[in-house]
Amino acid sequence: MKNIIMKRDFPSRLENAKTLADIFEIVKSSVWVSQKKSRAGLMLGLANLGNHPQGFFGAFYPVGSNVIVMNKIPLERIKETRPELYKPYIFHVLLHEYLHTLGYLDESGVRAMAHDITRNVFGDEHLATMIAADTTLFFKNLVYPDAAWQPDDMRLELVGDFDRGSTSYIG
C-alpha cells in the first residue's frame, strides 16, 4: 500500500518541481526510499560540454569530488524539441550521477539501478522510467543533428541552493 502512495506522490512532485534543486530533492528521496542511502554537500555545475550527433554526454561526476557537472546542450535541445521531457530527463541524469556520488561506479550497474529506482517511484509508463529504460529512444531530442563541436570555453556555472539537505540554519 505504501508503495502505491509513493508512486502517486513522486510524479506530482516532479510535475510541480520548479528548479534543478527541486528535482534533486526528488532524486534524493527516491534513492532513500529504494536504497536507504543518502549523501549531502553536493554541488551542481552546468557547463557547455559540446555536442556530437553519434555520441551523448549528459553529465559526469569526478570521483572523489562533491560536484556533478551537467551538460547544458541537451537541456537546451530538449526545451526546443520536447519540453515535456525536460523534468524527466533532468531527474534521470541527476539520479544516475547521484548514484555515482554514493560510490556506485560501474556504469551498467548504475544504469540498471537508476531504471529500477525510477520504475519503483514512477511506474512503468512515466517518461522518466522510459528514459531510464532506453535513453537512445530519446536521442534525437538530446543532441543537435548534423552538428559536432567541442566548446571553446568549458566555464562551470554553479547552481545556487542546490543540495538543500546540507544547508545549515542559525536559530
ABEGO torsion letter per residue (X at the ends): XAAAAAAAAAAAAAAABABAAAAAAAAAAAAAAAAGBBBBGBBBBBBBAEBBAABBBABBBBBGBABBBBBAAAAAAAAAABAAAAAAAAAAAAAAAAAAAAGBABAAAAAAAAAAAAAAAAEAABAAAAAAABAAAAAAAABBBGBBBBBABABBBBBBGABAAABBBBX
